[in-house]
Amino acid sequence: MPSQPTTPPDDLLPTAVLFDMDGTLVDTEPYWVEAEIELVRSHGGTWSEADSLAMVGTGLEDAAAVFQRAGVDLGIREIVEHLLGRVVARTRERTVRRDGARELVAALRERGVPLALVTSSEAPLAEVVVEAFGGPGTFDVVVTGDLGHPAKPAPDPYLLGAARLAERTGRPLGTEGMVAVEDSRTGIASATAAGIFTVGVPNMVPLHDAGADAVLPTLAGLGPEDLGRLVAGVRA
């Protein structure tokens, strides 16, 4: 009797995986909430955790405009740099990876699946997180919110990630067969608008009605072939 293969065939793998960062790979959302509440209240405004949760996944400059309306008397870039600096410092001090995130990234890397990081956060925070996942080269492409493209929920961040993955790998990569992994409703809207199969993994915001192609409770125990099967099951 022929022996069974020890690894799944490559046709069960996604063609690429594009990860959101905050709340998806690392649990930085509490740091953002803390920094936002402190900022608005220090300027005499009112802000709560619920207000912050309503903006999870929003681009930093879009969020800064909201904080201005809440009473923060600073320019857009001053607000962004203040919040980003606080969150970068807290993340350097303690990076909390979401359950299963590091293992899944490592397994995908080992199987040769192209990887992108697609985040609304800016480069200084992405650099800290990339280091926590193995350093430069762990992700083939890093798309941050300071590259000048429209922010999530526009499809542009994920379209840019997909295009750069194709350039980096030197082979045609359409969005068919790709997987995006997101924890926010805004991010899910962005990825699905880009035509990418989207897996929602809730963190601080419920996603059951957010339009993801699949919603999973955790990344723990999830392997590359599991993502491939999800895509194949929907798109076969």
C-alpha positions in Angstrom: 0.0 0.0 0.0 1.5 3.4 -0.9 2.4 5.6 2.0 0.3 8.8 2.6 2.0 12.1 1.8 3.4 13.8 4.9 2.5 17.3 3.8 -0.5 18.6 2.0 -0.1 19.3 -1.7 0.7 22.9 -2.8 -2.7 23.2 -4.4 -4.2 23.3 -1.0 -2.2 26.4 -0.1 -3.4 30.0 -0.5 -1.5 31.8 -3.2 -0.7 34.5 -0.7 -1.7 35.7 2.7 -2.1 39.4 3.7 -2.3 40.1 7.4 -3.7 43.2 9.1 -1.5 44.1 12.1 -3.1 45.9 15.1 -5.5 43.5 16.8 -4.9 40.7 14.3 -1.2 39.8 14.8 -0.6 41.8 17.9 -2.9 43.0 20.6 -2.1 46.7 20.4 -5.7 47.9 20.5 -5.6 48.5 24.3 -2.6 50.8 23.8 -4.4 52.8 21.1 -7.5 53.1 23.4 -5.4 54.3 26.3 -3.5 56.8 24.2 -6.7 58.2 22.6 -8.5 58.6 25.9 -5.6 60.4 27.4 -5.1 62.7 24.5 -8.7 63.8 24.2 -9.3 64.3 27.9 -6.0 66.2 28.2 -7.6 68.7 25.8 -10.8 69.0 27.8 -12.8 66.7 25.6 -14.7 63.6 26.5 -13.7 60.2 25.1 -14.4 56.6 26.1 -13.3 53.1 25.3 -16.6 52.7 23.3 -15.6 55.7 21.2 -12.3 54.2 20.4 -13.7 50.8 19.6 -16.1 52.4 17.1 -13.0 53.6 15.2 -11.0 50.3 15.2 -9.3 50.0 11.8 -9.6 53.6 10.8 -6.7 55.3 9.1 -4.6 57.4 11.5 -5.1 60.7 9.7 -8.9 60.1 9.4 -9.0 59.3 13.1 -7.0 62.5 13.9 -9.7 64.6 12.2 -12.2 62.9 14.6 -10.1 63.8 17.6 -9.9 67.4 16.4 -13.7 67.5 16.4 -13.6 66.0 19.9 -11.6 69.1 21.1 -8.0 68.2 20.5 -6.3 71.5 19.5 -3.4 70.0 17.5 -2.8 69.6 13.8 -3.5 66.3 12.0 0.1 65.2 11.9 0.8 66.3 15.5 -2.1 64.1 16.6 -0.9 61.1 14.6 2.7 61.4 15.8 1.6 61.8 19.4 -0.6 58.7 19.4 1.9 56.7 17.3 4.7 57.5 19.6 2.8 56.4 22.6 1.8 53.1 21.0 5.2 52.4 19.6 6.7 52.9 23.1 4.2 50.6 24.8 4.6 47.9 22.1 8.4 48.0 22.4 8.0 47.6 26.1 5.6 44.7 25.7 4.5 43.1 22.4 1.5 40.9 22.9 1.1 38.5 20.0 -2.4 37.1 19.4 -2.8 33.4 20.0 -1.5 31.4 17.1 -0.3 34.4 15.1 3.5 33.8 15.3 3.0 30.1 14.6 0.8 30.7 11.6 3.2 33.3 10.1 6.1 30.9 10.6 4.3 28.0 9.0 3.3 30.0 6.0 6.9 31.2 5.6 8.2 27.7 5.8 5.8 26.5 3.1 6.8 29.4 0.8 3.5 31.2 0.8 4.0 34.9 0.0 3.1 37.2 2.9 2.2 40.8 3.2 1.5 43.0 6.2 -1.2 45.5 5.4 -1.8 48.0 8.2 -3.4 51.4 8.7 -0.6 52.1 11.2 2.6 53.8 10.1 6.1 52.5 9.6 7.5 53.0 13.1 5.0 50.7 14.6 5.2 48.2 11.8 8.9 47.9 12.3 8.5 47.0 15.9 5.9 44.3 15.1 7.9 42.9 12.2 10.9 42.5 14.5 8.7 40.6 17.0 7.7 38.2 14.2 11.3 37.4 13.0 12.6 40.6 11.6 12.9 42.1 8.1 12.1 39.5 5.4 9.4 37.7 7.5 6.9 39.5 5.3 7.6 39.9 1.6 5.7 43.2 1.5 4.8 45.7 4.2 2.1 48.3 3.3 1.7 51.0 6.0 -0.7 53.9 6.3 1.9 56.5 5.5 2.4 55.6 1.9 -0.1 58.1 0.5 -2.9 55.8 -0.6 -6.5 56.0 0.6 -7.0 54.3 3.9 -9.2 51.3 4.8 -12.1 50.8 4.2 -11.0 51.8 0.6 -9.6 48.7 -1.2 -6.4 50.5 -2.0 -4.2 49.1 0.8 -5.0 45.5 -0.1 -4.8 46.1 -3.8 -1.4 47.7 -3.3 -0.3 44.7 -1.1 -1.4 42.2 -3.8 0.3 44.2 -6.6 3.6 44.4 -4.6 3.5 40.7 -3.8 3.2 39.9 -7.5 6.2 42.3 -8.2 8.2 40.8 -5.4 7.6 37.1 -6.3 8.1 37.8 -10.0 5.0 35.9 -11.0 1.4 36.8 -11.8 -0.7 36.8 -8.6 -4.3 37.8 -8.9 -6.4 38.2 -5.8 -8.1 34.9 -6.6 -6.7 32.4 -4.1 -5.3 35.0 -1.7 -6.4 35.3 1.9 -6.7 38.5 4.0 -6.8 38.1 7.8 -8.5 41.0 9.7 -9.9 41.9 13.1 -11.9 45.0 12.2 -15.0 45.8 10.2 -13.2 48.5 8.4 -10.4 46.2 7.4 -12.9 43.5 6.2 -14.6 46.1 4.1 -11.2 47.0 2.5 -10.1 43.5 1.8 -13.4 42.2 0.4 -13.7 45.3 -1.8 -10.2 44.4 -3.2 -11.7 41.0 -4.1 -9.7 39.0 -1.6 -11.1 36.1 0.4 -11.3 37.5 4.0 -11.1 35.7 7.3 -12.2 37.7 10.3 -10.7 36.9 13.7 -12.5 39.0 16.3 -10.6 40.8 19.0 -12.3 43.8 20.5 -15.1 44.2 17.9 -17.7 41.5 16.9 -17.4 40.5 13.3 -20.3 38.0 12.7 -22.2 40.5 10.5 -19.2 42.4 9.0 -19.1 40.7 5.6 -16.1 38.4 6.0 -16.0 35.3 3.9 -15.3 33.3 7.1 -15.1 34.2 10.8 -12.8 32.2 13.1 -12.6 32.5 16.9 -8.8 32.4 16.9 -5.6 31.8 14.8 -4.5 29.2 17.3 -4.1 25.8 15.7 -4.7 27.2 12.2 -2.3 26.0 9.5 -1.5 27.1 5.9 -3.6 24.2 4.4 -6.5 25.3 6.6 -6.5 28.7 4.9 -6.2 27.0 1.5 -9.2 24.8 2.2 -11.3 27.8 3.2 -10.5 29.5 -0.1 -11.1 26.4 -2.1 -14.4 25.6 -0.3 -15.8 29.0 -1.2 -14.3 29.5 -4.7 -14.2 26.0 -6.1 
